[in-house]
Amino acid sequence: MTPEAADPLEDAVLAARLFALAPKVFKGLVLRGSSPAREALVAALGEAIPLRRLPGHIDDERLLGGIDLAASLSAGRPVRQTGLIEEAAGGALIAPMAERIDAGVAGRLAQALDDGATALVLLDDAAEPEEAPPTSLAERLAFPCDLAASRRWQEVTLEPARGGLAAVQPLEEAQLRALAATAAALGVDSMRALIFAGEAARGLAALAGRTAADAADLTGAVRLVLAPRATRLPPQEAPEEAPPEDQPPPPPDGERDEQSDSDRQQQDPDLSELLVEAARAAIPADLLASLAQGKAPRRAQSSGTGQRRKAATRGKPLGARPGSPRGGAKLALIDSLRAAVPWQAVRRREAPASPSAILMRKEDLRIRRFEERAARVTIFAVDASGSAAAARLAEAKGAVELMLAQAYVTRSEVALVAFRGTSAELLLPPTRSLTRARRRLAELPGGGGTPLALGLAAAREVAESVIARGRSAALVILTDGRANIAADGSPGRGQAKEDAEAAARAIARAGIDALVIDIAARPGPEGAALASALGGRFLALPRADAKMLQAAISAVQPLGLAA
């Protein structure tokens, strides 16, 4: 009978105990998965160290500190207010919805972590697999913990350590080598992670009241720090080969004993193998499945749907900057006053007769910037030729409808180009209307030759039109890549192939993201060659249905497609 797997909360509690033991050493945790277990763990952590909540849209003055405008005007002199980072000294900041932290705020928090000014607990509430907290923060925190699958939450407490981290001896050279070998086997290249793993081993010894870390502590450190960061599966151990007949026999025991202790410490295969096997067993199930399929682990990507662009008057507010309110730019009044207050004493001496309560200069003016996302348009280019046309069109229509069902949430649009015979046609202009799409896609023609070059050219024209309107575009091309109609409408595979490659290179030069999907029962090499000419991705999905297509399109979003 297979033993029941341990609940993820057990390791998360252990990680929280280590963090509470030495916040400045371990820097913090990433807690993924909104669950009762996470709420219980955060409550227990709040009893161990002070936690200050980080608002979602915090400005620099509140985060870093600055001039308290009201107090300064009242006192007639600059009065400084403390920032949230300074207020959290000795404890930690806790950031809900960490996957949405602004890049500028993430940079300032990363600097504060490097300076030892604070520690950080990130609450990862991402709903999509490609969403994650900023990498600049996650890699600076020792412990990534996934509590989405936890079924426990009662009686979560953090037991105090039996000893301090300073009382534990540094790791031996053989132990450090074993940790480094394990990190290399898992594809963990970050030096921070290796340092965290070494300190975690010492911390586990301190929790148990020991003065030196043993193999169990190293195994625990690998489980808590390295395994969740794995980017590849450890290589399988090859079976031992029998020594060749002409190989000289091993030296006698007496000579073997003369080997130095340092040589033995540098070669400790037993400990390295133990840690690698422990890491293999400790890789989280979802990460293990992704690595087994050759997929990259979760990394921070831009949330939302389209490319970011600066706007003068609308969108997400960004930090204020010096400038004049011209061309529709908005004056940041409070920030302008904050810039002027420190200079009032000097300016009063220069202009003592001025009746103004606040003496302003042009250089004090600040304007507010905004950021808005361009709408995303995913353009399906569907090969409607041949006997497989009906299947390709049916699945394309299904994928379009599934994407449009979420269009109002993701602010995305979908277009559809079909090519067959000697022409390519825009069947569905960019839209987010599910009703309109169903009406236009109800009956689509199929059969005939494959004018791949014409289909690619039509898709590129739609994409360029979309981009010219300030939106982002991506192509999803459903075809087996076997062109047999040239760009001028004449039959012939040779010329058709050359024309298709030229059309694909034009798309690549335009910098348009592209994904080629071959849903044929037996995909050939032509689809991959087309994707290479496009500078895009290729997926062979034999007999894929609409849901599989939608999942495939979502899976390549980190590469820029439809993101």
Secondary structure, 3 states (H helix, E strand, C coil): CCCCCCCHHHHHHHHHHHHHHCHHHHCEEEEECCCHHHHHHHHHHHHHCCEEECCCCCCHHHHHEEECHHHHHHHCCCCEEECHHHHCCCCEEEECCHHHCCHHHHHHHHHHHHHCCCCEEEEECCCCCCCCCCHHHHCCCCEEEECCCCCCCCCCCCCCCCCCHHHCCCCCHHHHHHHHHHHHHHCCCCHHHHHHHHHHHHHHHHHCCCCCCCHHHHHHHHHHHHHHHCCCCCCCCCCCCCCCCCCCCCCCHHHHCCCCHHHHHHCCHHHHHHHHHHHHHHCCHHHHHHHHCCCCCCCCCCCCCCCEEEECCCCEEEEEEECCCCCCCEECHHHHHHHHHHHHHHHHHHCCCCCCCCCCCHHHCEEEEEEEECCEEEEEEEECCCCCHHHHHHHHHHHHHHHHHCHHHHCEEEEEEEEECCEEEEEEEEECCHHHHHHHCCCCCCCCCCCHHHHHHHHHHHHHHHHHCCCEEEEEEECCCCCCECCCCCECHHHHHHHHHHHHHHHHHCCCEEEEEECCCCCCHHHHHHHHHHCCEEEECCCCCHHHHHHHHHHCHHHCCCC
